[in-house]
Amino acid sequence: MGKTSTKSRFNIPGRIGWATMEAPGFITLLYMMYSLPEQEGIDELPFVNKTMAALFTIHYLYRALLAPLILNPSMSPIHPTVWAAALSFQIINATCIGGWLGGYGPTTTADWQGKSIRVEIGLMVFALGLLGNIFHDEDLREIRRAAARGQKGKMEMEGGKSGGKVDKVYKVPENGLFRVVLYPHYLCEWIEWCGFWIIGGLDCIPAKNFVVNEVFAMLPRATRGKTWYIEEFGEEKIGGRKAVIPGII
């Protein structure tokens, strides 16, 4: 996807592909939270369970619907195999997390007693990651918006129609953590889900597996993306920036 997308006649339009492969995740989790407690004879789930489900849903309302369908100026096409793999992951991941939250993990308020500090720390880490994710996403979006404004202005000055196709422009972002890494939005997403894991506790296997899968899926994309940036802009322009983890990789 994105700069390193695979070209294919079967590619799915970016906005539609992204929304349809990501949205089933939070929908599946909400269904699990609705249906599983009754099946397991649970009258009321603990507040923390509901809070974790809300955090998961908030992330994907932004990631699956708001960003691709409203905020992003453009999105690259998605190969069907990538779409199918992402959709499968979303459903499996949401089923595991939803199962843990909806009946197979902590099911009473007593299960969360003495863990309020851990929950509060996790909430702060999650919020920090989510805000960082949105901030750096918005920086990338503004680069595209500025390029689009410039191209439309040039077309109008030349007497062309401003509604014509706008060429995609890439630049090296300079704000926030972009000064030290090329994919800070990936790093912030990892931080976000580490916060989610902290809330659930070290023994929350679904949350741990989610973090591990995120890192293993996104790290290769970040390293390939760094190679693309160097080829496109040169090593001098990229400087000492790492791919995703400051000072490491």
Secondary structure, DSSP 8 states (H G I E B T S, - for coil): -GGG----TT-B-HHHHHHHHHHHHHHHHHHHHHHHHHHTT-S---HHHHHHHHHHHHHHIIIIIIIIIII-S----B-HHHHHHHHHHHHHHHHHHHHIIIIIS--SGGGGTT-HHHHHHHHHHHHHHHHHHHHHHHHHHHHHHHHHHHHHHHHHHTT--TTS----------SGGGGTBS-HHHHHHHHHHHHHHHHH-TT-HHHHHHHHHHHHHHHHHHHHHHHHHHHHH-HHHHTT-BSSSTTT-
